[in-house]
Amino acid sequence: MYKGKERLFTIRRPAVIVLAFFLLGESFAAEACENTLGSSVSAALGEPVEHYVSSIVSPDGSGLPDGGGSVAEGKQVYETQCAACHGIDGDMQGNRLVGGIGTLSSARPIVTVGSYWPYATILYDYIARAMPYGQAQTLTADEVYAVTAYILHLNGILSDSAELDALSLVEVDMPNEDGFVELPGMGHK
């Protein structure tokens, strides 16, 4: 025979505290979103969105800055800024940049800049915004053009005497350029 009071719910003090913090946090999160919703300020970063939009390079080359660089200059920058993660020849396992051209339809595709990326302009964009690892956006536009040229050279896409700038980068033909379906109105060249 049961002698205690019958309870529908058993709530322990820690559970009440967690629930209170959760509800309070939800309230603050909703308020933060309301303050920035529809504005040009990112709630997460607190910086104007225009800063990020203006630094994006499109496949057609829009957004590329002035400047330029050669394969030879790129080799020097690559050796000091990139080789530790990608290997001296761009073939470090796990962070491979070169090789694999023609392997995408195989059972073991090798996905690299040369085998997969459809446009050289997006290689520039990625390097400019995300590299070197842990020090993103520290390379100058000239250094990014140069490293882009060097990586394309390592993939056999550019000669060792090649130079890149905003005009010539758009004209680079990538091995997998036709491996993607383009959306209407979003053509590259």
Wavefront OBJ file of the C-alpha trace (Angstrom):
o trace
v 0.000 0.000 0.000
v 1.353 3.435 -1.006
v 1.473 5.881 1.895
v 3.021 8.978 0.265
v 1.417 11.680 -1.813
v 0.884 10.818 -5.406
v 2.785 13.100 -7.788
v 2.109 13.633 -11.432
v 5.525 15.213 -12.054
v 8.778 14.956 -10.180
v 10.922 18.010 -10.863
v 14.285 18.311 -9.292
v 15.875 21.660 -8.506
v 18.674 21.350 -11.154
v 16.070 20.686 -13.829
v 14.178 23.842 -12.844
v 17.371 25.880 -13.033
v 18.253 24.476 -16.465
v 14.735 25.159 -17.716
v 14.883 28.737 -16.414
v 18.220 29.389 -18.140
v 16.923 27.872 -21.359
v 13.838 30.070 -21.391
v 15.885 33.132 -20.482
v 18.384 32.334 -23.243
v 15.591 31.934 -25.768
v 14.290 35.355 -24.790
v 17.695 36.991 -25.317
v 18.224 35.179 -28.622
v 14.852 36.317 -29.924
v 15.594 39.897 -28.889
v 19.002 39.808 -30.614
v 17.441 38.581 -33.850
v 14.723 41.206 -33.729
v 17.302 43.969 -33.416
v 19.173 42.998 -36.599
v 16.580 41.241 -38.718
v 16.333 42.872 -42.106
v 19.361 45.089 -41.600
v 22.755 44.907 -43.253
v 24.454 43.815 -40.045
v 25.170 40.172 -39.322
v 23.863 39.288 -35.880
v 26.520 36.627 -35.403
v 29.484 38.723 -36.415
v 28.308 42.257 -35.750
v 29.960 43.456 -38.943
v 28.311 44.926 -42.028
v 27.469 42.301 -44.633
v 28.811 44.583 -47.378
v 32.354 43.851 -46.153
v 31.920 40.189 -47.093
v 29.929 40.706 -50.269
v 32.480 43.142 -51.678
v 35.319 40.645 -51.143
v 33.689 37.782 -53.070
v 35.175 36.882 -56.443
v 32.686 35.325 -58.858
v 33.462 32.667 -61.475
v 33.197 35.348 -64.186
v 35.960 37.344 -62.472
v 33.820 40.116 -61.071
v 35.289 41.171 -57.759
v 38.904 40.467 -58.717
v 41.209 43.204 -57.445
v 44.004 44.990 -59.270
v 47.375 43.342 -59.083
v 49.151 40.348 -60.494
v 51.715 37.680 -59.872
v 53.878 35.118 -61.624
v 54.477 31.411 -61.157
v 58.020 32.171 -59.942
v 56.750 34.664 -57.347
v 54.045 32.214 -56.338
v 56.604 29.493 -55.689
v 58.370 31.723 -53.160
v 55.130 32.611 -51.351
v 53.923 29.001 -51.495
v 57.113 27.660 -49.931
v 56.807 30.005 -46.935
v 53.016 30.139 -46.513
v 51.536 26.933 -47.949
v 54.023 24.049 -48.082
v 53.729 23.172 -44.387
v 50.120 22.048 -44.903
v 50.089 21.093 -48.597
v 53.594 19.704 -49.130
v 56.399 21.205 -51.162
v 54.834 19.974 -54.421
v 51.188 20.350 -53.370
v 50.687 16.619 -52.952
v 50.556 16.149 -49.171
v 48.059 13.451 -48.249
v 44.857 14.957 -46.859
v 45.558 18.465 -48.167
v 46.402 17.585 -51.723
v 46.237 20.364 -54.317
v 47.622 18.634 -57.419
v 47.032 15.563 -59.528
v 43.959 13.470 -60.038
v 43.001 14.912 -63.417
v 40.726 12.370 -65.099
v 39.978 10.393 -61.913
v 36.618 11.886 -60.905
v 34.586 9.139 -62.586
v 36.785 6.369 -61.175
v 36.075 4.265 -58.096
v 38.708 6.269 -56.172
v 38.568 9.856 -57.419
v 41.354 12.216 -56.409
v 39.716 15.577 -55.773
v 42.181 18.438 -56.199
v 42.311 21.939 -57.628
v 43.343 20.509 -60.990
v 40.893 17.626 -61.127
v 37.753 19.149 -59.639
v 37.615 22.951 -59.498
v 35.758 24.365 -62.514
v 37.158 27.923 -62.508
v 40.527 29.416 -61.620
v 38.767 32.518 -60.287
v 37.253 30.591 -57.392
v 40.708 29.293 -56.492
v 41.821 32.923 -56.202
v 38.731 33.695 -54.098
v 39.329 30.782 -51.744
v 42.999 31.595 -51.212
v 42.247 35.299 -50.698
v 39.544 34.681 -48.086
v 40.683 31.533 -46.274
v 44.439 31.061 -46.587
v 46.928 30.606 -45.125
v 45.261 28.429 -42.527
v 45.131 30.225 -39.198
v 46.161 33.515 -40.816
v 43.375 34.067 -43.324
v 43.353 37.252 -45.382
v 46.977 38.130 -44.640
v 48.221 37.729 -48.223
v 48.289 40.727 -50.554
v 46.383 40.614 -53.848
v 49.710 40.188 -55.684
v 50.646 37.248 -53.448
v 47.262 35.611 -54.025
v 47.606 35.980 -57.807
v 51.120 34.534 -57.568
v 50.137 31.542 -55.398
v 47.157 30.890 -57.667
v 49.509 30.879 -60.668
v 51.913 28.515 -58.909
v 49.193 26.036 -57.896
v 47.808 26.057 -61.431
v 51.363 25.472 -62.707
v 51.806 22.511 -60.322
v 48.672 21.049 -61.921
v 50.088 21.474 -65.439
v 47.520 24.143 -66.293
v 49.957 27.080 -66.606
v 53.527 27.211 -67.902
v 56.393 28.093 -65.586
v 56.623 31.550 -67.189
v 52.930 32.399 -66.736
v 51.661 35.514 -64.993
v 48.143 36.136 -63.739
v 46.064 39.256 -63.223
v 42.332 39.992 -63.271
v 42.124 39.682 -67.068
v 44.257 36.575 -67.580
v 42.854 34.649 -64.608
v 39.374 34.648 -66.151
v 40.798 33.140 -69.341
v 42.362 30.099 -67.646
v 40.731 26.886 -68.864
v 40.366 24.365 -66.056
v 40.291 20.621 -66.850
v 36.889 20.133 -65.154
v 35.240 23.336 -66.355
v 32.612 21.326 -68.226
v 32.045 18.947 -65.310
v 29.405 21.160 -63.716
v 25.943 22.242 -64.816
v 25.626 26.010 -65.033
v 22.492 27.715 -63.831
v 20.699 29.878 -66.400
v 22.078 33.403 -66.379
v 25.142 32.397 -64.365
v 27.513 31.700 -67.268
v 31.249 31.990 -66.763
v 32.672 33.216 -70.053
l 1 2 3 4 5 6 7 8 9 10 11 12 13 14 15 16 17 18 19 20 21 22 23 24 25 26 27 28 29 30 31 32 33 34 35 36 37 38 39 40 41 42 43 44 45 46 47 48 49 50 51 52 53 54 55 56 57 58 59 60 61 62 63 64 65 66 67 68 69 70 71 72 73 74 75 76 77 78 79 80 81 82 83 84 85 86 87 88 89 90 91 92 93 94 95 96 97 98 99 100 101 102 103 104 105 106 107 108 109 110 111 112 113 114 115 116 117 118 119 120 121 122 123 124 125 126 127 128 129 130 131 132 133 134 135 136 137 138 139 140 141 142 143 144 145 146 147 148 149 150 151 152 153 154 155 156 157 158 159 160 161 162 163 164 165 166 167 168 169 170 171 172 173 174 175 176 177 178 179 180 181 182 183 184 185 186 187 188 189
